[in-house]
């Protein structure tokens, strides 16, 4: 089943997020390589593909997991969670209607 991992950054994550990003992407890579990621990306703080110093407010990952519990366990080990970039994470099952 697909699950949406909706994460919100801690306030002023601008210095911490870039430092942890390589480990976060490395952690995500196996899911991508297995074809389990439908979408993954950050939420810019402003309406721009390059938010500059405004930074990001969180991230969204839509990926396939065997269960909600497995999605939660995977998310709990994400370096953005472990290192405190994310203030909160919500995980919800999602049904893909398009494309």
C-alpha positions, -999 to +999 in steps of 0.1 A: +000+000+000+011+036-005+017+059+025+021+096+026+048+107+050+041+144+057+068+160+078+071+195+092+105+211+100+115+225+133+115+263+132+147+277+117+158+244+102+179+262+076+213+254+090+205+218+101+187+206+071+215+210+045+240+193+069+217+162+073+204+161+037+231+138+023+223+111+050+186+116+044+190+110+007+212+080+013+186+066+036+159+071+009+180+056-019+171+019-013+133+027-016+140+047-048+161+018-062+134-007-054+108+014-073+088+021-041+089+059-042+061+076-061+072+111-050+096+127-026+105+163-021+107+193+002+082+221+008+097+255+000+089+282+025+080+305-004+065+300-038+098+294-056+118+263-068+148+280-051+136+295-018+171+307-009+174+319+027+136+313+032+144+276+032+120+248+036+091+240+059+090+202+056+089+173+032+065+149+015+073+113+007+048+090-010+061+055-010+050+018-009+053-001+024+038-034+035+020-018+064+015+014+083+037+000+110+066-005+085+061+030+072+063+043+107+094+023+116+111+034+084+103+071+091+115+068+127+150+060+114+151+087+088+181+110+096+159+140+094+139+126+123+169+113+142+188+145+139+158+168+147+152+184+113+115+173+115+094+186+144+066+162+136+057+135+111+023+123+101+019+091+081-013+083+063-024+056+038-031+070+004-048+056-027-034+068-060-063+079-083-041+095-110-020+093-131 
